């Protein structure tokens, strides 16, 4: 009889990572399309996916993040006019140990913060900042700060030998309107800041993760730049059509149906406060406790009810 040959197609099953990345690519394409013209030309959907492909290989914990938190982080970075591929921002995993879920969060680098600050204007034609300089200071460098009526910073890096360990960071901004603004932080102050505010942390070991563990000096410069920004004149405008990085930096964000980016980490924390981390059950008693506390505060201080009470200062708001 005749021998029948049957064609067998060897269909390879996709790995969990491949399935995740395929879905992520579709979500990125859809989200960037929804955001429309507001998306920066520096970070297209294709460029964003290529970046995430490399990032996942370098940091597999990103695979544990909710896909939409990754997408929202990328859209936020693009809407701010920054580029992840140029190290102006990062996407890092953050685990909320109260809910047990892992989210991706966007973190700007000091380069991204400087780029954003150069957009500040005194008016529509005059930039606020003429030049920004930021640096780390090492043990064998010459570093001197003089106070008084004429504040000066003298920094002479020692390139003749090993400069030693970093012990401080500083940033200087020269303004177009004249004058300079500067900030200085010791390495210990930066470490304390990171431990207090960073979400990139392994809560089991209490150790910093993400760029804080791999690029500490970069993040040190970012922190001192952040301090510098608070010292700038408040009467500036931004004529660029970008969202402010302060809105999303180091926060869990979410993309709305309209293509806008909103921070949701406070909502997640509030939601987590009502969840038993061991059983996952909603703790209704917490809501009642907060309600009773509010009633007691109102009864003890009638100004609370009138909206005049400042809970941070423990007294009336100015002018009330």
N, C-alpha and C positions, 0 to 999 in steps of 0.2 A: 504494500500500500504506500501511498504518498506520505511523506513526513511533512507535517504542517509546522511552519515556523511562526511562533507567536512573538510579536515585538513587545519587549518589556521596557517600560520607561522607568528609569530610576529617579523618582521624584524625591528630592532631598527635603526633609522636614526642616522648617526654620527653627533656629534656636530662640529661646526666650528673648535674648538681646536683639536678634534680628527683627522679631515681631514688635518689640518695643520701639526700635528705631524706625521701622516702617510706619508705625502709627504716629510717631513723633513727627516724622517728615510731613505727613498729611496734615497734622494739626498746625505745624508751623506755616505751611503754605496757605492754609485756610485763614489763620489768624492774621498774617501779614497782609493778605488780600483785604480782610475786613478793616484793618487799620488804614488802608488806602494810601493817599498821598502824604499823610503825616509821617510815614515810615522814612527813616533816614536813607539817603542814597549810599551811605557808608556800610549799612548792614541790611542786605536784602535777605529774603527767605532762604535762598540757596546758600549764601555765605553763612547765615546763622546755623543752618543744618550741618554744614561742613565743620563749623566750630564745635558744635555739640558732639559730632562723631569723634573728634579728637579728644574732647573733654571727657567723654564717657570711657574712653580707653585709658585715660590718665587717672580718672576718678570713678571707678565702677559704682560707687555709692549713689551717683546720679540716677542710676537705673531704679533705685528705690523711691525716687521722687514721683509725685503725681505729675503726669505728663503736662497738664495744663499749667502747673506752677512753673515748669520749665519754659513753656511757650510764653506765658505772661511775663516772665523775667526777661526773655529775649526781646519781646515787643517793647517793654519799658525802656530797656537800654537803647533800642533803635529810636524810639520816640524822643529820647533825650539827646539824640545826635551823636551818641558814642558808638565805638566799634569794639566788640569783644576780641576780634582777631588782632587788633593793635594794642591789646592789653590795657584798654581804657576802662574796662569793666570785666567782672567775672560773674559766672553763674555757679553757685556752690550749694551743696545739700545742707539742709537744716532739719534736724529731727525734733519735733515737738514731743517731749517725753510724757506730756500729760495726755495727749490724744493718741500717741503711738504712731502718728503719721509723719512721713518725711516730705518736705517741700524743698523746691529749689528757690533760692533767693538771689537777687542781683546785688552785687557789691561793686561800687565804682573804685577804680584805682586812683592814686594821686594824679596820674596823667589825665584821667577823665575829669577829675575835679578842677584841675588847672584849666583844661579846655573849656569847661563850663563857666569858670570865673572870667575868662577873657571875653565872654559875651556880655558881661555887665556894662552898662552905659551910663554916663552922667546925663546925657540926653540922647536923642536919636542919632546924633552924629559923632559924639565924643565918647570913646571908650573910657571906662573908669580906671582900668589897670593898664599901665604901660609895660610892666615886666614883673614876672614872678620867679623867684629863685628858692629852691628847697634843697636841703642837704642833710645827711647824717654827719655827726661829729664823732671822731675816734680818739682813743686815749692819748695817742702821741701827736695829735694835731695841736696847733696853737689856737685856742678859742677863748675869747674875752668879750664880755658884755659890760659896757659902761652905762650907768644910769644918769639921772639928773635931767637938766633941761635939753641936752643933746644926747639922745640914746644912740649908741653905736654898737654894732656887732663886728668883731674882727675874727675871721676864720682863715687860718692858713693850713691846709692839709699837708701832712708830712709824706711826701712821695719818695723820700730817700731811703726809707726802711718800712718794715711792716708797721702799719698804722695802729694796730691793736684793735680791741673790741669797741663797738659803738656804745656811746654812753648818753648821747643826746641827739635831738633833731630840731631843725629850725626852718622857718620859711619867712621870706621877705617879699612884700608887694610894693612896687613903686607905682604911685598914682599919677595919672595925667594931670590931675588938679594940683599936684605938688605934694611933697612929703612921702613918707614911707610908713607901712604898717608891718609889724613882725610878730612872730610867736615862737616860743621855745618850749620844748618838753624834754624831760629826761627819759631815758629808756624805761625806767621804773614807772613813770607816769603813763607812758604809752601802754605798758603791760597791764597796769591797773585798769586803764580805759578799756582795753580789749577784753579782759576778764569780766568786766562789768556789763559791757554793751554788746559784745559780739555774739551772734547766733551760731557762728561756725565753731562749735564746741562739742566735744565728746563728753556728755554729761555723766558717763560712768567713770571716766578717768579724770574729768575736769580739765583736760588738756585742750588747747586751741587746735582747730583743724582748718582746712582750706588754705587760703592765702596767708592767714595769720601764722600758719605753721611752715609754709614753704617760702613765703616772701615777706618775712617779718619787717625788714627794713623798708620795703615798698609801702606796707601798711602803716609803718611808723611815720613816713612822710605824709601819707594820706591823713593821718590823725592830726598832725601839726598844721596841715593845710586846712582841715576842718575847723580848727581853733582860729586860724588866721581869718577865715571867712566871716566869723562872728564879730571880728574887730573892724571890718570894713564899714565905711559910711553907709548908713541904711537907706539913704535917698538915691538909690540907683534903679535903673530900669533895664529890662532885657528886651531887645527888639527882635530876637530870634524866636521862631515859632517852635520852641522845644519845651518839654515839660522839665521842671526843676528836678535835679537828681535827688534833692532832699526828700522828695515825695516817696521814693521807692528804695533808696539806699539801705541795705541791710534789713529789709522788711519783706514779708510775704505779700505778694501782690496778686491781683486778679484782673483779668480782662473782661470788661462788660460787653453786653450785646452791641453797644454802640462803638466798640473798639477803643474805649478809654481804659486807662489803668488806674486802679484804686488800691490802696493798702488795706489788707484784711487781717493782719496779724493780731491787732487788738481784739477783733471779733473772734478769732480762733482762740485767743487766751481766755476771753470771757466764756466761750463755749466749753473750753477745757476745764474751767473752774467748776463747772456743773457735772463733771464726769468723774466717776471713781476710776482711777488708773488701773486698779486691780481687776475690777469686774466689768467696767465699761458702762455701768448703770448711771443714769442721771440722778444727781443728788438734789432733789427738790428742796431739801432743808436749807441749802445754801442760799437759794433765792429768798426764802422767808427770813433768814438771818440778816441778809442785806437790807430787806424791807424794814425789819424792826430797827436796825441800826440807823437807817435814814430817818425813821420816825422819831427816834430818840434825839438825833442831832437837831431836827427841826424844833422839837419841844424845848430843848435846852438853849437854843439860840434862834430866835425868830427871824434873824437876818438871813438864815439859810433859805427860808421859804421865799424871801423877797429876791433871792439871787444876788445878794450883796456880800455873801460870806466867801472869803478866800481860804480854802482848806489848806493851802500850802503855807500861808503866812499865819494862819490862825486868827485872822482879824478881818476887818472890813476892807473892801477894795478901795483904792484911792478915789476920792471924790464922792464916796457914798455916805 
